[in-house]
Amino acid sequence: MAGWGWGWARAVRGLLLDVSGVLYDSGADGGAPIAGSAEAVRRIKASGLKLQLCTNETQATRADFVRKLRAMGFDVSVAEVTAPAPAACRLLQERGLRPHLLVHHDLVPEFAEIDKTNPNCVVLGDAAEHFTYANLNEAFRLLIGMEKPVLISLGKGRYYKETDGLKLDVGAYMKALEYACDIEAEVVGKPAKSFFESALAELGVPAEQAVMIGDDIVSDVGGAQQCGMRALQVRTGKYRFGHWFRGNLENSSTCSAKAAHFLAGMLDIEKMMLLFSLVGAISFTFQIFQSFTGLLCGGAREGQVMTQSQMVPDGCQQHKDT
């Protein structure tokens, strides 16, 4: 995995950005942009850094999703969005699968070209209010009746944040069907390695020259690291104190804005300020994980588990759950 050694900022050529919880908070009314995030995206694109939105959004088609983002002031195009539904369609066509869709009604048009007669698999997305007992039980009956049941899940997030609070994500329902049918779902979307590889291919930048920024320690940070990328976790969206200690990622540290300014003073100033413009714009600090090379946390080697005291250098904050 790419580390955080001296000069790493000079190597960065592109960013993958999560959307919900990073650029805006979703909601029944369409959601609301996080203050300053549209300007941060504009500055990043103007800098020459490549940018790709890497999202598990499955409540709208990419076209509708981009229209919503543009209405909020984000200068993005459909080509700059990597989302699970198009990837799932490619997989279905390659394997000759005919899905029963348990997805949000607004996502169904993404599957218009897919044969859905006599289903031989189930595709699960964030169906929100359509996750009723009847709909889940119908999916269960189809799967349990198949000789070789195939469950494809568009992501496996546990929950996400909307403007009125936290909401269960598709992963909770995926786990229910896995348990009931004694099967393992195929995940198309974050944190699947293949999904990040597709996003990097669309970005046109190798993993070691890209940084993933998101609010989910597992889907965003962990998934990106498995692909060999650096990753930062924002303190907006679903972020909660203590998750870096409860997760299964090693060598983690939560650094304050003071530490960010320290880094900016020692590395490539222009690039660092662009990267951390997102920090100032939406008031987050970030978490850095794995393979530290001595710049912050004493040169931990990959696979080495650090103690909490080792993980908190000068300029960083150590938090305890209360």
Secondary structure, 3 states (H helix, E strand, C coil): CCCCCCCHHHHCCEEEECCECCCEEECCCCCEECCCHHHHHHHHHHCCCEEEEECCCCCCCHHHHHHHHHHCCCCCCHHHEECHHHHHHHHHHHHCCCEEEECCHHHHHHHCCCCCCCCCEEEECCCHHHCCHHHHHHHHHHHHCCCCCCEEECCCCCEEEECCEEEECHHHHHHHHHHHHCCCCEECCCCCHHHHHHHHHHHCCCHHHEEEEECCHHHHHHHHHHCCCEEEECCCCCCCCCHHHHCCCCCEEEECHHHHHHHHHHCCHHHHHHHHHHHHHHCCCEEEECCCCCCCCCCCCCCCCCCHHHHCCCCECCCCCC
